[in-house]
Amino acid sequence: MLLKWHGKYSYNETNVKNYVGNKGGNYMISVKLKNGKYRPIYVGKTKYLKTRLLEHLEDSKNTCLKNHVSKHMLYFRYCYVNNNKDRTNIEYTLYKKYSHKCNKSIPEGERIFITLPY
């Protein structure tokens, strides 16, 4: 599946509000390493991207993600995906491909071919 990934934006309220539409899709939150590469720490899917990304910033119940938001400069990427089954499979594929330190549970889905964000 060919995905158009947006971002590598600094993960903050202003950037989420300015760049992200409130459409369905998938997202990845990452830490930028000293060597310039990105290390994903969280992958997700949602029916409303802007709302969900703002929720993680405002009052995340995920303590790992909350700690990273407060201590590190984070970045996010996202893609719009209308179909829920596709979002589920994309989330699962991203979870299996990248490190995902802050995901609390293994997402459901099938591994599929996708355009990767990094």
Secondary structure, DSSP 8 states (H G I E B T S, - for coil): -----EEEEE-SHHHHHHH--SS-EEEEEEEE-TTS-EEEEEEEEES-HHHHHHHHHHH-S-HHHHHHHHHS-EEEEEEE---HHHHHHHHHHHHHHS--TT--S---S---------
